[in-house]
Amino acid sequence: MEPVPDPYPHHGRQSAAERSVHRRAGAGTRRIGGARPGMTTIAIVGVGLIGGSLALCFKGQPGMRVVGYSPRASSVRKYMERGVVDHATTSLKEAAEAADILFLCVPVGRLEAYLLELGQLQLRPGCIITDVGSTKASVSACAARLELGEACFIGGHPMAGSERSGVEAASAHLFENAYYVLTPQPDAPESAVERLTALLRLTKAHIVRMDAGVHDEVVGAISHLPHMIAAALVNQVRGYHAQDPIYGSLAAGGFRDITRIASADPVVWRDILLNNKQVLLRLLGDWNHEVASFARMLEQDDAEAIEASFRSAGEFRGQLPERRKGMIHSLYECYVDVPDHPGIIGSITTELGKHRVNLSNIQIIESREDVPGVLRLSFREQQDLDAATQLLESSGYAVHF
């Protein structure tokens, strides 16, 4: 994974790459939505959580105009009413042919269809097409087969997300401190990669460059495989629950936490897994080897090997960064030991509200094995969790993570 150098490291001075982001609007092309000559038009196809968050990062920047596209008039109205974009349209041709940089923020299963449609349009010379999908090899191969004229495709994957979805959940802060992976083809113009990198610096993400195939291997291991394992584990317990409801009653706290990604959108994940099929088949083979290894330890009563397996896993997990956003979005949560008496929950929430700490969810944990508290508090931002922890501990509560 190769970090991308900052194209304009000196504050107050723009590099050629950064300046080119603002001057690529060519003469003679029809402009839409009030765009002026010399402005950079950024088209976003699919203004949902990711597309809307990108739009909010770019909208209002000097020399930039953001255009949103949806085939549904109701969505177009919503984009404009919420002020996420400068202009919105139900015409892909209108949005794409005016774009200097075009983001395809659509499900993985629809990316190739959109690329094929873009290949039939008169794109602007120097137009950069990029996407935000979590698989990169197949879409890059599709783009390489197309005749895009003087436009080019650069694969992209912002490794950030939210439990909420849709443009209503869009935030200009979504990508802060997250990895944003770019997977340019070997023949991609370096000037185009630098232009896109310069633009994406506005998201405050950490931009890295990777080979598309390597990306799919890594993301398959750290995201796609865990989603399959979580779904399989929940379905296994679901089968037991059908025979005895006590399984569902006790599957609170820890079990629900470690399998929360099993609740991901089924259609989205169907497309992702099928798109990364060959990689995942290899990874599942490795996973079966790990499962067989545990079975062998148990059959042989190999206490030392079991202990060593947990120890090595714990040591490696402890080395993983805590504050960097990753593929599986973080939950900013803590557990609080509280006495069982009336009014205690209201007292805690009132105290947090008084100090302007934004609490997003609260849950009483009934099944407490492996969960070091009885009250679980969830926050959307790290700073809210930090403030709540300090406040609760100063009030005498034991706070755990």
Buried (B, 14 or more C-beta within 10 A) or exposed (E): EEEBEBBBEEEEEBBEBBBBBBEBBEEEBEBBBEBEEEBBBBBBBBBBBBBBBBBBBBBEBEEBBBBBBBEEEEBBEBBBEBEBBBBBBBEBBBBBBBBBBBBBBBBBBBBBEBBEEBBEBEBBEBBBBBBBBBBBBBBBEBBEEBEBBEBBBBBBBBBBBBBEBEBEBBBBBBBBBBBBBBBBBEEBBEEBBBBBBBBBBBBBBBBBBBBBBBBBBBBBBBBBBBBBBBBEBBEEBEEEBEEEEEBBEBBBBBBBBBBBBBEBEEEBBEBBBEBBEEBBEEBBEEBEEEEEEEEEBEEEEBEEBBEEBEEEEEEEEEEEEEEEBBBBBBBBBBBBEBEEEEEBEEEBBEBBEEEEBEBBEBBEBEBEEEBBBBBBBBBBBBEBBBBBBEBBEEEEBEBEE
